[in-house]
Amino acid sequence: MSVERATMAFAGFMVMLSMLLTATVHHGFIWLTLFVGANLFQSAFTRICPASMLMRKLGMKTEAEIALGK
């Protein structure tokens, strides 16, 4: 799995988890949903995403690296 796909999967999981926690535990978890959404929005413009940076440090490859066979 590439960094790009893993980042999308992680963001989707976090949104679903935060909505589940909001519905079942405490309404304050809605702020987690807002944080994830805001992070996705800013990363679309700045190309800076803490989750993808962490995944790269853990050794995951980007789509380009996989396509080039690196």
Secondary structure in CASP SS format (residue, H / E / C, confidence):
PFRMAT SS
TARGET T0000
AUTHOR 0000-0000-0000
METHOD secondary structure of the structure
MODEL  1
M C 1.00
S C 1.00
V H 1.00
E H 1.00
R H 1.00
A H 1.00
T H 1.00
M H 1.00
A H 1.00
F H 1.00
A H 1.00
G H 1.00
F H 1.00
M H 1.00
V H 1.00
M H 1.00
L H 1.00
S H 1.00
M H 1.00
L H 1.00
L H 1.00
T H 1.00
A H 1.00
T H 1.00
V C 1.00
H C 1.00
H H 1.00
G H 1.00
F H 1.00
I H 1.00
W H 1.00
L H 1.00
T H 1.00
L H 1.00
F H 1.00
V H 1.00
G H 1.00
A H 1.00
N H 1.00
L H 1.00
F H 1.00
Q H 1.00
S H 1.00
A H 1.00
F H 1.00
T H 1.00
R C 1.00
I C 1.00
C C 1.00
P H 1.00
A H 1.00
S H 1.00
M H 1.00
L H 1.00
M H 1.00
R H 1.00
K H 1.00
L C 1.00
G C 1.00
M C 1.00
K C 1.00
T C 1.00
E H 1.00
A H 1.00
E H 1.00
I H 1.00
A H 1.00
L H 1.00
G C 1.00
K C 1.00
END
